[in-house]
Amino acid sequence: QVHLVESGGGLVQAGEFLRLSCAVFGRTLSIDAMGWFRQAPGRVREIVAGIDRIGGTTYYSDSVKGRFTISRDNAKNTVYLQMNSLKPEDTAVYYCAVKDFRGGRLSVPRRSDEYDYWGQGTQVTVSS
């Protein structure tokens, strides 16, 4: 089993930054791609960023491209999301997600149903 613990959310003003962290515990040798999703009230959960198993390829949604950076430290079993130039529309609950390793080529899944484990979520609120 795999257990994810997120941290780093909070309340900031527009233009400021936050760094989210997600530590993975348990069967960590089975970790493949990792991702960050977010869900605002009344909206569907959407991918924000993803990173492949070795950290060589990343994906960003258009809404955060150029402002957010995803990275991972496999020695620490942790994925990060550096969020700069935050906007009020970035306000949401942010979730980290992990895909089980099943072999095959490196990839960055973009759909939520492609991920197997989820964190509990951390609130990010950006005031104008």
Disulfide bonds with the S-S distance in Angstrom:
Cys22-Cys96 1.96
